[in-house]
Amino acid sequence: PKVALLLELASYLDPRFRDRYLQNREDTLSIIKEECLSLMDESTEPSPPPEPEPPQPKKKCIGLGAILTTIAQAESSSGTAVLTPEMTVQSEMTAYLEFPQTEPNANP
């Protein structure tokens, strides 16, 4: 059973095969999700809050560049969504499965 699980995990992680040959697809995917979440927990150790930067004096910019910069900054600050670790792992796994197929004889 451990060897079979190891082979299923290796098959999923190989971009040539992904989930094509998994016999226990749901079990294998749940194990991979749990492992990814545990790795995310290890890498997100609490760190001290960053020190605030001193305010920069604002320059009076006029022109198309200044307008586009202002719009881009407003979009980036208002469009940030906080993803839970579970949502992040699920979106990464979905993106991985949607990548174009790799040739079977190619070197991954």
Secondary structure as GFF3:
##gff-version 3
##sequence-region A 1 108
A	DSSP	alpha_helix	2	13	.	.	.	ID=ss1
A	DSSP	alpha_helix	25	43	.	.	.	ID=ss2
A	DSSP	alpha_helix	64	78	.	.	.	ID=ss3
A	DSSP	alpha_helix	85	98	.	.	.	ID=ss4
###
